[in-house]
Amino acid sequence: MLTAADLQDYIAEHDIPAEIVRPPAAAAGGCATVAAAAEAMGVPVDTIVKSVLFVIRRAEPLLVIASGERRIDQRAIARKLEIGKRQVKTAKPEEVLAWTGYPVGGVPPFGHHAPIPTWIDLAVLDQETVFGGGGETGSLVRIQAATLVSLTGAEVVQVCS
């Protein structure tokens, strides 16, 4: 299992303009939810991004990065992929770990075992700087939203409500 230290090594190795941050409130589990992470960092909820892994057609991973507490619409994913909604499932924790190397609750938007097709919801770009999973509960990665798009090679889409 990868950790925040592994993500830090990835950042350094690839000279990525990002940093791992550990808000003081995180010691008491203060980053378990988007709202808690925003409060711990003292930032608006929409600056916190979540990285949610979906399984497409029972076998293909798709990482969706979304802002704050916005709901990722699986129907919108299915429409964009031109498949039925039932072919889009949220990955189970063991699938998340297998594909990304990170546990649920700490999945960063980049730095996984292997590249994963990635979409970034359009609303993420409303923020200059965002905070995503930092490799483990209690840590976050701070990065410019534009850098995140270019780093991940993500397609910018609108899949949140």
Secondary structure by P-SEA (a helix, b strand, c coil): cccaaaaaaaaaaacccbbbbbcccccccccccaaaaaaaaccccccbbbbbbbbccccbbbbbbbcccccccaaaaaaaacccccccccccaaaaaaacccccccccccccccccbbbbccccccccccccccccccbbbbbbaaaaaaaacbbbbcccc
